[in-house]
Amino acid sequence: MSNRSTRASNAIDRLKERSGNPGWSMSRTGSGHFFLTEGPGKPPLCPPMELDEFVAFVNAQGPQKPQRISKLDVAFEKQLTRKASKA
């Protein structure tokens, strides 16, 4: 399996984990393009795409993970808000 396929497969694995749907699948055309389906043998949900475009498309599908925010990020935001209100 090439790096291209591995990167696309990892995007599909993340989608399966986020959505809780183990049926997501990808296919690769003879020209090296990828497309997403809801399962093997089902119709494609997108036109065939280049790797970067496909990974971005898959990452945008399904529920998104909330972004983790550290205590330091929260404190920094408070400082920025205080400095902005003083100006």
C-alpha positions, 0 to 999 in steps of 0.5 A: 500500500502506498503512502497515498493510500495510507493517508486516505485510509487514515482519513476514512478511519477517523471518519468511522471513529467520529461518526460511529459508522463502520461502513464508510469506505473509499475506492481508488480509480485507475487514474489514482483518484479517490472517492467516498462511499457509505459501504462497498458496492454503494454509489459514490458520495463525491466525484473522484478527487486528488488525494489532498482534496479527498482527505479534506472532503473526508475530514469535513464529513460527519460530526467534528471532534471538539477542539481541545483547549488547554488552561493556558489557552484560556488564560491567554484569551482572557489576557487578550480580552483585558488588553483589548478592553483597556485600549 
